[in-house]
Amino acid sequence: MKMEKFENRIWLASPTMHGDEMKYVQQAYETNWMSTVGENINEVERIAAQKAQMQYGVALSCGTAALHLAVRHAGETLYGKAPIGQGALAGKRVFCSDMTFDATVNPVVYEGGIPVFIDTEAESWNMDPVALEKAFEFYPDVKLVVSAELYGFPGRMDLIKEICQKHGALLVEDAAEAMGATVCGKQCGSFGDYSAISYNGNKIITGSAGGCLLTNDIEVANKARKWSTQARENAPWYQHEEVGYNYRMSNVIAGVVRGQYNYLEEHIAQKKAIYERYCEGFKDLPVQMNPIVKDTEPNYWLSGMIIDRDYMCKQVRDDSTALYIAETGKTCPTEILETLASYNAEGRPIWKPMHMQPMYRMHEFITRSGSARAKTNAYIAGGAPDVGADIFERGLCLPSDNKMTPEQQAIIIEIIKGCFQ
């Protein structure tokens, strides 16, 4: 197959608009509900909760805002209302996913908490339930867990929830990447005491921005709505008794999200087809695609793969650059990503684990075999590789845009095959 540079860029994941969105945006415009109240917001909250099998949704400016309000509420529920200037988790340890985007973890820090990172499960690329149980052995007083579902391929969030309940801990479920995926028939976003979903521009559906907090507790929903609009009290004047935020979703953004929800299942089917074409195209290569855990159904948001260790060429990364030595029959994520970029196609490294990030390197990090201080490479005390760092070293996210044609994807597959030659 002759391969030339793509004339139009092949994206990792980009918004896919259908036209219905403009109907609701126009409605916001014509009715002059352009701010943070309106029918679109009400409908997004209703639909989001219904889709996720939860009782209440709170439409917010982004998924991170949803996580922040969830973490704050959890902290105040567990430890009481904090004085002004102190976070709700001041000085408290919180168990957090390790291999994830830092938006999962930052809200813990916003509220003064101390993240303790839980290693990744090789079978799911998500928080390891065995490592989480081990973490509770070390720190039985921890009462909050923040767990993310990666790339739309969920792990055993049901087991994570059971472990939290066993130890009397609250669970914040970061389902930003997993909207529409299921575990044992239950929707991702329905396992947490608090859950967050995202409508960021690259997500399975989008509003260009936006997010939603999901809960089964009306008091949580009401408190989140209050906090998200600067915590104004019910008084004739602007009365404030606690810290608030400007986190509410715009009715215009909500119009886009409202129109997108009609196409969630269609987008999932398109993403699944992309994943399956990669699986078929790479069946003779020494690689493994995102794992699908028994009793789960992904939303296939991003297709990722890891290279078998025996077929990795030499690769080294510091905090901002990567180098590799080309070797016949072998490759590495850096070579593949640079090669894709040379053809005008976008890939991305796997999330760099939090315990390897400069700001968190000295935080505690717990594997299924025990506790260890995080190191700056892929190994912990005793020489055993931690799973997240190993996946980061050998893995990458592939072009997964649902507007990519089968013919374009066939070229992507051939480009990657060429990296092994």
N, C-alpha and C positions, 0 to 999 in steps of 0.2 A: 504494500500500500504506500503510495507516494504521499508524503506528509509535508505540507507547507504551513507556514505561520497562519493561524486563524485571523481572518480579516476583522471580525468582531470578537472582542474578548469573551472567553468562556469563564464565567464567574464561579466562585465557590458556591455561593447562594445569593440570589438577588430577589427583590420583590417581584411578584407576579400579579399584575392587576387584571381585572376582568370587566370593569365598567359599572358594576353594581355599586361600587364604593362611591362613585361620583354622585349617585342619586341621593345618598345620605349626607354627603358633604354639601350638596346643593340645598338640601332640606335645612341644614344648620344655617346656611347663608341666608336663605329666603325667610326663615323665621327669626333671624337675628340672634339665635342662640349660639354665639361664637366662643363663649368662655367655658367655664368648668361646670356648667349645669346644662341639662337638655335631654331630649328623648334618646339621642344616640348613646349617651353615657348610661342611661337607665337600661337600655336594651343590651349593651355590651355586658353590663354586670349580670343581667339575667341569663344571657346566653352562656357567658363564661362559666357561671356556677352550674348551670344545667349540663353543659358539655362535660364538665369535670366531676359530675356527680357530687357536688357540694351545695350547701344551702345559700351561701351569700358570696358575692363578688364585690370588690371595691376597685373601681377603675382608677389607675394612677399613671403618672407621667412615664414610668419605666419599670421594668422588672426589679431593678435594684431598689427603687422606692418601696416596692411591695416587700422585699426581703427586709429592708430596714425597719419598716413599721411592724413586721412580724417579730423581728428580733427584739425590738423595744418592748412590745407588748408582752412577749414571753419573759423578758427580764423583769418587768414590773410585776407580772403575775407570780414569778418565783421568789423575787427578793424585795418587793415593795417599791413604791415610787421613789425615785432617786432625787436628791436635792438638785436645784438648778446648777448646771455646770458639771454635773457628774452623770455618766452614762448609766443606763439601767443594769448593765452587767459589770460595773466597775470592779475589776480585779478578779472576776470569776472565769474559770476555765470553761471553754465550749468546744465540744468535739465537732470537727469540720471535715468535709471532703477535702482530700489532698489534690487530686488531679482534677482541676476545674478552672474556670475563669475566676479572677480575683473578686468579681462582683458577688460571688457566693459568700466570700469570707469578710470583705470589707465592712458590711453592716455590723458584724460582731465587734470590730474595732471601733466603729463609730460610737458604739455604746459602752466602750471601755472594757470589753471582754478580752480574754486571752485565748486565741485559737490554739487548739491541740489537734494536729492533723492525723487523720486516720488513713492508712494505706489503702491502695486500690486492689480490688479483686481481679485477678487475671481473667477469670471466666466471664466477667461482665463489664470491665473498665469502669466500675462504679465503686462506691464505698464498700469495703470488705466487712461483712457482718461479723466474721470471726475476729478481725482486728478491733472492731467496735466493742465486742464483748470483752476482749482483752483490755481495752482502754478503761472500761468500767471496773475491772479488777484493780487497776492502778489508781483510779480516781473515782471511787464510788459516790462522792459527793457532787459530781457533775450532773446538772439537771437540764441541759440543753444540747441538742444535736442539730446541726445544719448539714443536710445531705443533698447533693445534686445528682441529677440524672443526665448522663453525658451523651450528647450528639443524637438524642432521640432514641437511644438503645438502653432501656432501663435495666437496672439490676434488680435485686430482691428487696425492693423498698418495703414489701410486706414484712420481711424478716427484720429490717432496720426498725420498723415501727414496733414489732413485738419486743425487741430488745429494749427500746426506749420505755415501753410500758412496764416491762419487768423491773426496770431500775427507777421508775418514777420520773422519767425525763420527758420534756416536751420535744417535739420534732418539728423543725422547719424544713419543708420539702421544697427544694429549688427545682421546679419543673419547667424552668424557662425554655429548655431545649426539647422538652418531651411532650408538649401538648398533643393530645390525641393518641399517645401510646398507652398501653395497658399492662398491668401486672396481675395475673390470675383473674383477668376479666375486669379489673377495676382500673379506672382512669388514673393516669399519672396526674398528680395535683389533688388527689382525694385521700392520700395517706397521711399527710402532715396534720398536726394540730393547726398549723398555718402553712399555706402553700403559696407559691408565687409562679406566675407565668409571664412570658414576655412577648411583646409585639414589635420587637426591634426589626429594623429593615431587612435583616437576613433570615428571620425566623420562618417557621412553616407557614404561618400567616402573619401579616404585618399591618401596622397602622403608620409606618415609617418610624414610629416610636410608640411608647406606651407599655403598660403592664397591668397586672391584676393580682390583688391579694384575694385568696380564697379561704373560706372558713365555714364551719358549721355553727359558729357562735355569734349570735346577733350583737352581743356586746362588743366583741372584737371588731366586727364590721363597723359598728357605729363609732367606736373609738378611732379606728383607722381613718374613717371619713373626716372626723373632727381634726385629727392631727394633720391630715393631708391638706387642710385648708386653714393653716396657721392656728389651729386649736382655739378658734374664736368661741367664746361662751355664748349661751343663749341670753343675751341682754340687749337693751335698746342701743347701746353704744359698743365700741370695740373693747370687749373685756377679755383679758387673757390671764389664765391661771397656770398654764404649763406651756412648755416649748412646742411649737408647731412647725410645719413645713409647707412649702409650696409644691405639693406632690400630686395634685389632682389632675386627671386626664382632661384635655380639651374636648369639647363636644365635636369639634372638627376632626380631630384625630380619631375620636370614637366612631365617627361616620365611616372612616376608612376601615377600621377594625370590624364594624358591624357588617359591612359588605363582604369582607374577606371570610367571615365565618361560614358563609354558604359554600366555600370551596375548600374547607379544611380536609375533608375526606379525599377530594380530587387531588390535592397537593400531596397527601400521604401516598396515594396510589402511584403518582408520578415518581416520587422519591424512592418508593419500593422497587419500581422497575429499574431505576438507575442502579440501585444496590445490586439487584439480581444480575444485571448485565455485567457489572464489575466482577461479581463472583464467577460468572461463566467465563469471562474474558481472562481472568487470572488463575483459572483452575490448574494450569500447568506451571505456575510460578511459585517460588518458595515464599509465599506471603499468606497472611491470614486477614480476613476482613473483620469489621466490628462483630464481636460475638453476640449471638442472640440467645438469651437465657431461656430455659424451659419455662413455659407458662407465661411468657411475656410476648407482646406484639409491639414492635418498635413503630415510631413514626418515620424512621429512616431519614431524618433531617440531613445529616451529613454522613456520607460514606467514608469510612476510614480504613486504613490497613496498617499492619506491622510486617516488617521483613524478618524472615527467619534469621536467627543470629548467625548461623554459618554462612549466610549469603550477604552479610553486611561488610562493605568495604570500610576502611579506616575513616572515622569521622570524629571531629572534635568541635566543641562549642564552648565559647565563654558567655558572658552576659549579653553580648550584642552581636557577635559574629559566629560564623560556622565555616569550617574548612573540611575538605575530604580529599582522599587520594583515590583516584579512579582505579578500578581493578576489574579485569575481565571476569565476567560471570557473577559479579557482585555489584551492589549499589548501596545507597543509603538515602534517608529522607532529604538531606541537603541536595544531593545530586538530582533526585527526582523533581524536587520543587524548583530548582534552578532550570532544569530542562523544560518543565511545563511552562515556566515563565517565558522562556525563550520562544515558545510557540504561541504566546499570548493567552495562556490559560492559568487560572489561579488555583493554587492549592494552599495548604496551611499546615504548619507543624501541629502535632497533638498539643493540648494544653500542657504547659510546663508546670509540674507539680508545685504546689504552694511551698512545700518545705525546701524547695530548691531556689525559691525567689529571694533576692537579696534582703527584702524587708522581713522575711519570716525564717531565715536560715537557722536562727538560734531558738526557734520555737520547738516544743516537743513534737515528736512524730512517732506514731505507734503502728507497728506491723503485727501481723497475726502471730509472729513468733516472740513478740515482746516489745519493750519500749526502747527507743534509741534517740539520741540527739540527731537531728538532721545533718547530713553532710552535703558538700557541694558537688558530689558526684553520684553515681547510681548505686552506691553500696553503703551499707550500714555496718555497725560493729559486728564482727564475726564473719564478714565477707559475703553475706547473703545479699543478693540484689533486692532492693525494694521494687515492688511491681510497677508503681506509677512512673518512677524514673526510667525503668526498663522500657515501658511502652512509649514514653516520650523520646527516648533515644532511637527507637526503631520504627516509630509510627509517623503517619501523616494523614491529613484529611484531603480527600480527592475532590476535584470539581464535581459538585452535586446540584448544580442549578437545574430546576425542573423545566427550564426552557431549552436546555441542551438537547439536541436531537440525537437519536441513536447513531447516526452517521458521525456526528462530532465526537460522541463518546467512544466509538470504535477507534477513532484516531487517537484519543487520549490513551486508550488501552495499549495501542501499538507504541506510542511514545514511551510509556512506562516499561513495556517489554524490552524496548531498545536499551534501556538503562541497565539491564541485566546482561547485555551481550558484550 
